[in-house]
Amino acid sequence: MPSMVVIATTAVPDHLRGALSRWTSEVVPGIFVGSVSARVRDELWRAVTDTVGNGAAVLVHPAATEQGYAIRTAGTRRRVPVDYDGLTLIRMTGAPKAKEMQSPS
């Protein structure tokens, strides 16, 4: 049975965006919405995690949880989902320091 999925991407390769747009609609740049089966959702997410590179992605889909949905992430993000007694909360991590962001010379 198909169910709605939302995939948000940041700085991912163009070919990944093309693969996602075959199954979903890119409603705004980097936000993909669709209604797919669990099998297609898992295959799409595998493609995302395999090719996310230096980018980031988030998948939200219906699940049998207290909140009624599950969150998956890939890549480096400042917002990290954490489980708190069965509820998924979002924890903010510290901003990367300027020195860490500089490339080695």
DSSP file (Angstrom, degrees, kcal/mol; ACC not computed):
  #  RESIDUE AA STRUCTURE BP1 BP2  ACC     N-H-->O    O-->H-N    N-H-->O    O-->H-N    TCO  KAPPA ALPHA  PHI   PSI    X-CA   Y-CA   Z-CA
    1    1 A M              0   0    0      0, 0.0    37,-0.3     0, 0.0    35,-0.1   0.000 360.0 360.0 360.0 122.9    0.0    0.0    0.0
    2    2 A P        -     0   0    0      0, 0.0     2,-0.3     0, 0.0    35,-0.3  -0.320 360.0-175.1 -66.4 148.2    1.6    3.3   -1.0
    3    3 A S  E     -A   36   0A   0     33,-2.6    33,-2.1    59,-0.0     2,-0.1  -0.965  31.4 -89.4-141.3 159.6    2.1    6.0    1.6
    4    4 A M  E     -A   35   0A   0     -2,-0.3     2,-0.3    31,-0.2    31,-0.3  -0.411  40.9-174.9 -73.1 139.6    3.3    9.6    1.5
    5    5 A V  E     -A   34   0A   0     29,-3.0    29,-2.0    56,-0.2     2,-0.4  -0.969  12.1-160.2-130.4 149.7    7.0   10.3    1.8
    6    6 A V  E     -AB  33  60A   0     54,-2.1    54,-2.5    -2,-0.3     2,-0.5  -0.996   8.1-173.9-128.7 126.1    8.9   13.6    2.1
    7    7 A I  E     -AB  32  59A   0     25,-2.8    25,-3.3    -2,-0.4     2,-0.5  -0.983   3.9-166.6-122.0 123.2   12.6   13.7    1.3
    8    8 A A  E     -AB  31  58A   0     50,-2.6    50,-2.3    -2,-0.5     2,-0.3  -0.934  11.6-173.2-109.5 129.1   14.6   16.9    1.8
    9    9 A T  E     - B   0  57A   0     21,-3.2     2,-0.4    -2,-0.5    48,-0.2  -0.897  13.1-166.9-124.1 152.1   18.0   17.2    0.3
   10   10 A T  E    S- B   0  56A   0     46,-2.6    46,-2.2    -2,-0.3    20,-0.0  -0.985  73.1 -14.0-137.4 125.3   20.9   19.7    0.5
   11   11 A A  S    S+     0   0    0     -2,-0.4    43,-0.1    44,-0.2    44,-0.1   0.891  86.5 153.5  54.2  49.2   23.9   19.8   -1.8
   12   12 A V        -     0   0    0     43,-0.1    -1,-0.2     1,-0.1    40,-0.1  -0.727  52.3 -84.6-103.2 158.3   23.4   16.3   -3.4
   13   13 A P    >>  -     0   0    0      0, 0.0     4,-1.5     0, 0.0     3,-0.8  -0.237  35.2-120.2 -60.7 149.1   24.5   15.3   -6.8
   14   14 A D  H 3> S+     0   0    0      1,-0.2     4,-2.2     2,-0.2     5,-0.2   0.853 111.4  59.9 -59.5 -36.5   22.2   16.2   -9.8
   15   15 A H  H 3> S+     0   0    0      1,-0.2     4,-2.0     2,-0.2    -1,-0.2   0.832 103.1  52.4 -65.6 -29.0   21.9   12.5  -10.8
   16   16 A L  H <> S+     0   0    0     -3,-0.8     4,-2.6     2,-0.2    -1,-0.2   0.909 107.4  51.1 -69.6 -41.2   20.4   11.7   -7.3
   17   17 A R  H  X S+     0   0    0     -4,-1.5     4,-2.1     1,-0.2    -2,-0.2   0.895 110.1  51.1 -61.7 -37.9   17.9   14.5   -7.8
   18   18 A G  H  X S+     0   0    0     -4,-2.2     4,-0.7     2,-0.2    -1,-0.2   0.906 109.4  49.5 -64.1 -41.8   17.0   13.0  -11.1
   19   19 A A  H >X S+     0   0    0     -4,-2.0     3,-0.7     1,-0.2     4,-0.6   0.905 112.3  47.9 -64.5 -40.8   16.5    9.6   -9.6
   20   20 A L  H >X S+     0   0    0     -4,-2.6     4,-1.8     1,-0.2     3,-1.0   0.873 106.0  57.7 -67.4 -35.8   14.3   11.0   -6.8
   21   21 A S  H 3< S+     0   0    0     -4,-2.1    -1,-0.2     1,-0.2    -2,-0.2   0.643  93.3  68.3 -73.8 -11.6   12.2   12.9   -9.3
   22   22 A R  H << S+     0   0    0     -3,-0.7    -1,-0.2    -4,-0.7    -2,-0.2   0.827 116.4  24.3 -69.6 -30.1   11.3    9.7  -11.2
   23   23 A W  H << S+     0   0    0     -3,-1.0    12,-0.3    -4,-0.6     2,-0.2   0.596 129.6  31.2-109.2 -17.0    9.2    8.6   -8.2
   24   24 A T  S  < S-     0   0    0     -4,-1.8     2,-0.4    10,-0.1    10,-0.2  -0.784  78.1-106.2-134.8 175.5    8.4   11.9   -6.5
   25   25 A S  E     -C   33   0A   0      8,-2.9     8,-2.6    -2,-0.2     2,-1.3  -0.914  21.2-137.2-106.8 133.9    7.7   15.5   -7.3
   26   26 A E  E     +C   32   0A   0     -2,-0.4     6,-0.2     6,-0.2    -5,-0.0  -0.739  26.6 179.3 -88.6  93.8   10.3   18.2   -6.5
   27   27 A V  E    S+     0   0A   0     -2,-1.3    -1,-0.2     4,-1.3     5,-0.1   0.821  71.3   0.9 -72.8 -32.7    7.8   20.7   -5.1
   28   28 A V  E >  S-C   31   0A   0      3,-0.9     3,-2.6    -3,-0.2    -1,-0.1  -0.939 111.1 -63.1-142.0 160.9   10.6   23.2   -4.2
   29   29 A P  T 3  S+     0   0    0      0, 0.0     3,-0.1     0, 0.0    -2,-0.1  -0.216 124.0   3.3 -52.5 121.1   14.3   22.8   -4.9
   30   30 A G  T 3  S+     0   0    0      1,-0.2   -21,-3.2   -22,-0.1     2,-0.6   0.371 105.2 106.1  87.9  -3.9   15.5   19.9   -2.8
   31   31 A I  E <   -AC   8  28A   0     -3,-2.6    -4,-1.3   -23,-0.2    -3,-0.9  -0.940  47.8-172.5-113.4 115.9   12.1   18.9   -1.4
   32   32 A F  E     -AC   7  26A   0    -25,-3.3   -25,-2.8    -2,-0.6     2,-0.4  -0.914   2.5-176.0-112.4 130.7   10.6   15.7   -2.9
   33   33 A V  E     +AC   6  25A   0     -8,-2.6    -8,-2.9    -2,-0.5     2,-0.3  -0.982  17.8 137.6-127.8 135.7    7.1   14.5   -2.1
   34   34 A G  E     -A    5   0A   0    -29,-2.0   -29,-3.0    -2,-0.4     2,-0.5  -0.981  48.8-116.9-163.2 173.7    5.5   11.4   -3.3
   35   35 A S  E     +A    4   0A   0    -12,-0.3     2,-0.3    -2,-0.3   -31,-0.2  -0.949  49.8 151.2-123.3 107.5    3.3    8.4   -2.5
   36   36 A V  E     -A    3   0A   0    -33,-2.1   -33,-2.6    -2,-0.5    -2,-0.1  -0.854  46.0 -94.6-134.3 164.8    5.3    5.2   -2.9
   37   37 A S     >  -     0   0    0     -2,-0.3     4,-2.7   -35,-0.3     5,-0.2  -0.312  41.0-107.3 -73.8 164.6    5.3    1.6   -1.5
   38   38 A A  H  > S+     0   0    0    -37,-0.3     4,-2.5     1,-0.2     5,-0.2   0.865 120.9  54.4 -61.6 -35.6    7.6    0.8    1.4
   39   39 A R  H  > S+     0   0    0      2,-0.2     4,-2.1     1,-0.2    -1,-0.2   0.939 110.7  43.5 -64.7 -47.0    9.9   -1.2   -1.0
   40   40 A V  H  > S+     0   0    0      2,-0.2     4,-2.8     1,-0.2     5,-0.2   0.911 113.1  53.5 -64.8 -41.4   10.3    1.8   -3.3
   41   41 A R  H  X S+     0   0    0     -4,-2.7     4,-2.5     1,-0.2    -2,-0.2   0.930 110.4  46.5 -57.9 -46.4   10.8    4.1   -0.3
   42   42 A D  H  X S+     0   0    0     -4,-2.5     4,-2.0     1,-0.2    -1,-0.2   0.875 112.7  49.6 -67.1 -36.3   13.6    1.9    1.0
   43   43 A E  H  X S+     0   0    0     -4,-2.1     4,-2.1     2,-0.2    -2,-0.2   0.903 111.4  49.2 -67.8 -40.6   15.2    1.6   -2.4
   44   44 A L  H  X S+     0   0    0     -4,-2.8     4,-2.2     2,-0.2    -2,-0.2   0.919 111.4  49.6 -62.5 -42.5   15.1    5.4   -2.8
   45   45 A W  H  X S+     0   0    0     -4,-2.5     4,-2.8     1,-0.2     5,-0.2   0.873 107.8  53.5 -67.0 -35.2   16.6    5.9    0.6
   46   46 A R  H  X S+     0   0    0     -4,-2.0     4,-2.1     2,-0.2    -1,-0.2   0.916 108.8  49.7 -63.3 -41.8   19.4    3.4   -0.2
   47   47 A A  H  X S+     0   0    0     -4,-2.1     4,-1.2     2,-0.2    -2,-0.2   0.895 111.9  49.6 -62.0 -39.2   20.2    5.5   -3.3
   48   48 A V  H >X S+     0   0    0     -4,-2.2     4,-1.2     1,-0.2     3,-0.6   0.954 112.4  45.0 -65.0 -50.1   20.3    8.6   -1.2
   49   49 A T  H 3< S+     0   0    0     -4,-2.8     4,-0.2     1,-0.2    -1,-0.2   0.824 112.1  53.3 -66.6 -30.0   22.6    7.2    1.5
   50   50 A D  H 3< S+     0   0    0     -4,-2.1    -1,-0.2    -5,-0.2    -2,-0.2   0.781 123.5  25.3 -73.2 -26.1   24.9    5.7   -1.1
   51   51 A T  H << S+     0   0    0     -4,-1.2    -2,-0.2    -3,-0.6    -1,-0.2   0.297  82.7 108.2-124.1  10.0   25.4    9.0   -3.0
   52   52 A V    ><  +     0   0    0     -4,-1.2     3,-2.3     1,-0.2    -3,-0.1   0.811  48.5 169.8 -63.5 -28.9   24.7   11.8   -0.5
   53   53 A G  T 3  S-     0   0    0      1,-0.3    -1,-0.2    -4,-0.2   -41,-0.1  -0.311  70.1 -14.4  59.4-128.8   28.5   12.6   -0.5
   54   54 A N  T 3  S+     0   0    0    -43,-0.1    -1,-0.3    21,-0.1    22,-0.2   0.438 124.1  87.0 -86.2  -0.1   29.1   15.9    1.3
   55   55 A G  S <  S-     0   0    0     -3,-2.3    21,-0.8    -4,-0.1     2,-0.3   0.045  71.0-128.3 -83.2-163.5   25.4   16.8    1.2
   56   56 A A  E     -BD  10  75A   0    -46,-2.2   -46,-2.6    19,-0.2     2,-0.3  -0.984  18.3-172.8-148.6 154.8   22.6   15.9    3.6
   57   57 A A  E     -BD   9  74A   0     17,-2.5    17,-2.3    -2,-0.3     2,-0.4  -0.995   8.4-161.0-151.0 152.5   19.2   14.4    3.4
   58   58 A V  E     -BD   8  73A   0    -50,-2.3   -50,-2.6    -2,-0.3     2,-0.4  -1.000   5.9-162.3-134.7 135.1   16.2   13.7    5.6
   59   59 A L  E     -BD   7  72A   0     13,-2.8    13,-2.6    -2,-0.4     2,-0.4  -0.976   5.0-173.2-117.4 130.9   13.4   11.2    4.9
   60   60 A V  E     +BD   6  71A   0    -54,-2.5   -54,-2.1    -2,-0.4    11,-0.2  -0.994  17.2 157.7-122.5 127.5   10.0   11.4    6.8
   61   61 A H  E     - D   0  70A   0      9,-1.9     9,-2.8    -2,-0.4   -56,-0.2  -0.979  46.2 -84.7-146.4 157.1    7.5    8.7    6.3
   62   62 A P  E     + D   0  69A   0      0, 0.0     7,-0.3     0, 0.0     2,-0.3  -0.316  53.0 166.3 -61.7 144.1    4.5    7.2    8.1
   63   63 A A        -     0   0    0      5,-1.2     2,-2.2     2,-0.1     5,-0.1  -0.981  50.0 -98.7-155.1 159.4    5.4    4.6   10.8
   64   64 A A  S    S+     0   0    0     -2,-0.3     2,-0.2     3,-0.1     5,-0.0  -0.437  79.7 121.2 -81.5  66.0    3.7    2.8   13.7
   65   65 A T  S    S-     0   0    0     -2,-2.2     3,-0.4     1,-0.0    -2,-0.1  -0.719  81.4 -98.9-119.4 172.0    5.2    5.2   16.3
   66   66 A E  S    S+     0   0    0     20,-0.5    21,-0.1     1,-0.2    -1,-0.0   0.872 127.2  44.5 -59.3 -36.2    3.5    7.4   18.9
   67   67 A Q  S    S-     0   0    0     19,-0.3    -1,-0.2     2,-0.3     3,-0.1   0.648 110.8-122.9 -83.8 -16.0    4.0   10.4   16.5
   68   68 A G  S    S+     0   0    0     -3,-0.4    -5,-1.2     1,-0.2     2,-0.3   0.520  81.1  67.3  87.0   5.4    2.8    8.4   13.5
   69   69 A Y  E     -D   62   0A   0     -7,-0.3     2,-0.3    -5,-0.0    -2,-0.3  -0.972  64.2-140.8-150.4 164.4    6.0    9.0   11.5
   70   70 A A  E     -D   61   0A   0     -9,-2.8    -9,-1.9    -2,-0.3     2,-0.4  -0.917  11.7-146.6-126.3 154.7    9.7    8.1   11.4
   71   71 A I  E     -D   60   0A   0     -2,-0.3     2,-0.4   -11,-0.2   -11,-0.2  -0.981  12.6-176.4-124.4 131.6   12.7   10.2   10.5
   72   72 A R  E     -D   59   0A   0    -13,-2.6   -13,-2.8    -2,-0.4     2,-0.3  -0.960   8.1-166.0-122.1 145.8   15.9    9.0    8.7
   73   73 A T  E     -D   58   0A   0     -2,-0.4     2,-0.3   -15,-0.2   -15,-0.2  -0.933   8.2-172.9-130.4 155.9   18.9   11.2    8.1
   74   74 A A  E     +D   57   0A   0    -17,-2.3   -17,-2.5    -2,-0.3     2,-0.1  -0.991  53.2  16.6-144.2 145.4   22.0   10.9    5.9
   75   75 A G  E    S-D   56   0A   0     -2,-0.3     2,-0.5   -19,-0.2   -19,-0.2  -0.306 102.8 -40.0  86.4-175.2   25.1   13.1    5.7
   76   76 A T        +     0   0    0    -21,-0.8     2,-0.3   -22,-0.2     3,-0.0  -0.779  66.0 164.4 -94.3 125.7   26.2   15.7    8.2
   77   77 A R        -     0   0    0     -2,-0.5    -2,-0.0     1,-0.1    -4,-0.0  -0.954  42.6-139.0-136.7 154.5   23.5   17.9    9.7
   78   78 A R  S    S+     0   0    0     -2,-0.3    15,-2.6     1,-0.1     2,-0.6   0.735  94.2  69.4 -81.7 -24.4   23.2   20.2   12.7
   79   79 A R  E     -E   92   0B   0     13,-0.2    13,-0.2    -3,-0.0    -1,-0.1  -0.858  68.7-175.9 -99.1 119.1   19.8   18.8   13.5
   80   80 A V  E     -E   91   0B   0     11,-3.1    11,-3.0    -2,-0.6     2,-0.3  -0.960  22.0-131.8-119.7 123.1   20.0   15.3   14.8
   81   81 A P  E     -E   90   0B   0      0, 0.0     2,-0.3     0, 0.0     9,-0.2  -0.545  29.0-175.4 -72.2 135.9   16.9   13.1   15.6
   82   82 A V  E     -E   89   0B   0      7,-3.1     7,-3.1    -2,-0.3     2,-0.5  -0.974  25.4-121.0-131.2 146.7   17.1   11.4   18.9
   83   83 A D  E     -E   88   0B   0     -2,-0.3     2,-0.5     5,-0.2     5,-0.2  -0.753  27.1-178.2 -88.0 127.2   14.8    8.9   20.6
   84   84 A Y  E >  S-E   87   0B   0      3,-3.3     3,-1.7    -2,-0.5    -2,-0.0  -0.875  73.7 -38.6-128.4  98.2   13.4   10.1   23.9
   85   85 A D  T 3  S-     0   0    0     -2,-0.5     3,-0.1     1,-0.3    -1,-0.0   0.875 124.8 -42.1  52.1  42.7   11.1    7.5   25.5
   86   86 A G  T 3  S+     0   0    0      1,-0.3   -20,-0.5   -21,-0.0     2,-0.4   0.328 119.5 107.0  90.7  -7.8    9.6    6.6   22.2
   87   87 A L  E <   -E   84   0B   0     -3,-1.7    -3,-3.3   -21,-0.1     2,-0.7  -0.855  67.1-132.1-102.8 139.9    9.3   10.1   20.9
   88   88 A T  E     +E   83   0B   0     -2,-0.4     2,-0.3    -5,-0.2    -5,-0.2  -0.819  30.6 179.9 -91.8 118.2   11.7   11.5   18.2
   89   89 A L  E     -E   82   0B   0     -7,-3.1    -7,-3.1    -2,-0.7     2,-0.6  -0.769  26.3-122.1-111.8 160.6   13.0   14.8   19.2
   90   90 A I  E     -E   81   0B   0     -2,-0.3     2,-0.4    -9,-0.2   -11,-0.0  -0.920  23.0-162.6-108.0 122.7   15.4   17.0   17.2
   91   91 A R  E     -E   80   0B   0    -11,-3.0   -11,-3.1    -2,-0.6     2,-0.4  -0.877  12.2-138.8-104.0 133.8   18.7   18.0   18.9
   92   92 A M  E     -E   79   0B   0     -2,-0.4     2,-0.2   -13,-0.2   -13,-0.2  -0.767  16.1-152.5 -90.0 134.1   20.8   20.9   17.6
   93   93 A T        -     0   0    0    -15,-2.6   -15,-0.0    -2,-0.4     0, 0.0  -0.638  31.9 -84.0 -99.0 164.1   24.5   20.4   17.5
   94   94 A G        -     0   0    0     -2,-0.2    -1,-0.1     1,-0.1     3,-0.1  -0.273  48.5-100.4 -65.9 151.7   27.0   23.2   17.8
   95   95 A A        -     0   0    0      1,-0.1    -1,-0.1    -3,-0.1     2,-0.1  -0.457  46.5 -98.8 -68.5 143.1   28.0   25.1   14.7
   96   96 A P        -     0   0    0      0, 0.0    -1,-0.1     0, 0.0     2,-0.1  -0.395  42.8-109.8 -64.1 140.2   31.3   24.0   13.2
   97   97 A K    >>  -     0   0    0      1,-0.1     4,-1.4    -3,-0.1     3,-0.5  -0.385  22.4-117.5 -70.9 149.8   34.2   26.2   14.2
   98   98 A A  H 3> S+     0   0    0      1,-0.2     4,-0.8     2,-0.2     3,-0.2   0.859 114.2  55.0 -56.6 -38.1   35.6   28.4   11.5
   99   99 A K  H >4 S+     0   0    0      1,-0.2     3,-0.6     2,-0.2    -1,-0.2   0.877 106.1  51.5 -66.4 -36.2   39.0   26.7   11.8
  100  100 A E  H <4 S+     0   0    0     -3,-0.5    -1,-0.2     1,-0.2    -2,-0.2   0.800 106.2  55.9 -68.6 -27.7   37.5   23.3   11.2
  101  101 A M  H 3< S+     0   0    0     -4,-1.4    -1,-0.2    -3,-0.2    -2,-0.2   0.688  88.2  95.2 -78.8 -17.8   35.7   24.6    8.1
  102  102 A Q  S << S-     0   0    0     -4,-0.8     3,-0.1    -3,-0.6    -3,-0.0  -0.496  79.2-122.3 -74.9 141.4   39.0   25.7    6.5
  103  103 A S        -     0   0    0     -2,-0.2    -1,-0.1     1,-0.1    -2,-0.1  -0.546  35.3 -96.2 -79.6 149.3   40.7   23.3    4.2
  104  104 A P              0   0    0      0, 0.0    -1,-0.1     0, 0.0     0, 0.0  -0.339 360.0 360.0 -64.9 145.6   44.2   22.2    5.0
  105  105 A S              0   0    0     -3,-0.1    -2,-0.0    -2,-0.0    -3,-0.0   0.437 360.0 360.0 -97.5 360.0   46.9   24.2    3.2
